[in-house]
Amino acid sequence: MSADEQYVEQYARAHLVTGAADGHRPVPVVLRYDGDGQVRVALPAPEGEWTFPRELLERGLRAPAAGGDVRIWPCGRVQAVIEFHAREGVAVVQFDVKALIRFLRRTYTATTPATTTG
């Protein structure tokens, strides 16, 4: 990665939506952007890491959007849902919109390695 490329890594708390009685399980998530136009979302095993265009995340925070195996939509005013499709099944993860917006803003302004929690 050259010195002028953007690099952003942000830790976020999210909820994995499950079919269990409690319905939601908190999970740690790592959001990453390496300046290549792609967002990477790392979930705990077995869900793994997913890569999709930053533009898809931007669109999905305003209205339902889909690209490949990823679907994103707003859920009320303060939540957003990202749905990851694989042969093994579907992982549905609910985020606070503020954390995703903060991450997106940082992808446009960061020029040096930076890590935050959020």
C-alpha positions as CSV (number, residue, x, y, z in Angstrom):
1,M,0.0,0.0,0.0
2,S,1.4,3.4,-0.9
3,A,1.6,6.3,1.5
4,D,-1.3,8.1,-0.2
5,E,-3.7,5.2,0.0
6,Q,-6.4,5.3,2.6
7,Y,-6.5,2.7,5.3
8,V,-9.2,2.5,7.9
9,E,-10.0,-0.2,10.5
10,Q,-12.8,0.2,13.0
11,Y,-14.2,-2.1,15.6
12,A,-17.9,-2.1,16.0
13,R,-20.5,-3.9,18.1
14,A,-23.3,-5.5,16.2
15,H,-26.0,-8.1,16.7
16,L,-26.2,-11.4,14.8
17,V,-29.9,-12.0,14.3
18,T,-30.7,-15.7,15.0
19,G,-33.6,-18.0,15.1
20,A,-33.0,-18.6,18.8
21,A,-35.5,-17.6,21.5
22,D,-33.4,-14.4,22.3
23,G,-33.3,-13.4,18.6
24,H,-30.1,-11.4,18.8
25,R,-26.5,-12.3,19.8
26,P,-23.9,-9.5,20.3
27,V,-20.9,-10.0,18.1
28,P,-17.6,-8.0,17.6
29,V,-17.1,-6.9,14.0
30,V,-14.1,-5.3,12.3
31,L,-14.8,-2.9,9.5
32,R,-11.9,-2.3,7.1
33,Y,-11.2,-0.2,4.1
34,D,-7.8,-0.3,2.3
35,G,-8.4,2.5,-0.2
36,D,-9.4,0.1,-3.0
37,G,-13.1,0.9,-3.0
38,Q,-14.0,-2.2,-1.1
39,V,-15.3,-2.6,2.4
40,R,-14.4,-5.7,4.4
41,V,-16.5,-6.8,7.2
42,A,-14.9,-9.5,9.5
43,L,-17.4,-11.4,11.6
44,P,-16.5,-14.1,14.2
45,A,-16.4,-17.7,12.8
46,P,-18.1,-19.3,11.2
47,E,-19.5,-16.3,9.3
48,G,-16.0,-15.1,8.3
49,E,-15.0,-12.0,6.2
50,W,-17.1,-10.4,3.5
51,T,-16.0,-7.9,0.9
52,F,-18.2,-5.5,-1.1
53,P,-18.1,-2.1,-2.7
54,R,-18.1,0.9,-0.3
55,E,-20.8,2.4,-2.6
56,L,-23.1,-0.5,-1.7
57,L,-22.8,0.4,2.0
58,E,-23.6,4.1,1.3
59,R,-26.7,3.2,-0.7
60,G,-27.9,0.6,1.8
61,L,-27.9,3.1,4.6
62,R,-30.5,5.2,2.7
63,A,-32.6,2.5,1.0
64,P,-32.5,-1.2,0.4
65,A,-29.5,-2.2,-1.8
66,A,-28.1,-5.4,-3.0
67,G,-24.9,-6.5,-4.7
68,G,-23.8,-10.1,-5.2
69,D,-24.2,-12.0,-1.9
70,V,-24.7,-8.9,0.2
71,R,-28.0,-7.1,1.0
72,I,-28.1,-3.9,3.1
73,W,-31.1,-1.8,4.3
74,P,-32.0,0.8,6.9
75,C,-34.0,-0.6,9.9
76,G,-35.7,2.4,11.5
77,R,-33.8,5.6,12.1
78,V,-30.9,4.2,14.1
79,Q,-30.2,0.7,12.9
80,A,-29.1,-0.9,9.6
81,V,-29.1,-4.6,8.6
82,I,-26.5,-6.3,6.5
83,E,-27.4,-9.7,5.2
84,F,-24.6,-12.0,3.9
85,H,-25.6,-15.0,1.7
86,A,-23.5,-18.1,1.3
87,R,-24.1,-21.7,0.3
88,E,-24.0,-22.6,4.0
89,G,-26.8,-20.2,4.9
90,V,-27.5,-16.5,5.6
91,A,-25.9,-14.3,8.3
92,V,-28.1,-11.3,9.3
93,V,-26.2,-8.6,11.2
94,Q,-27.7,-5.5,12.8
95,F,-25.6,-2.4,13.3
96,D,-26.0,1.0,14.8
97,V,-26.1,3.4,11.8
98,K,-23.9,5.9,13.6
99,A,-21.0,3.4,13.6
100,L,-21.4,2.7,9.9
101,I,-21.6,6.4,9.1
102,R,-18.5,7.2,11.2
103,F,-16.6,4.4,9.4
104,L,-17.7,5.7,5.9
105,R,-16.7,9.2,6.8
106,R,-13.3,8.0,7.9
107,T,-12.8,6.2,4.6
108,Y,-13.0,9.5,2.8
109,T,-10.7,11.4,5.1
110,A,-8.1,9.0,6.4
111,T,-4.7,8.9,4.6
112,T,-2.6,7.1,7.3
113,P,-3.3,3.8,9.2
114,A,-5.8,4.4,11.9
115,T,-7.8,2.2,14.2
116,T,-10.7,3.1,16.4
117,T,-13.4,1.4,18.4
118,G,-17.0,2.2,17.9
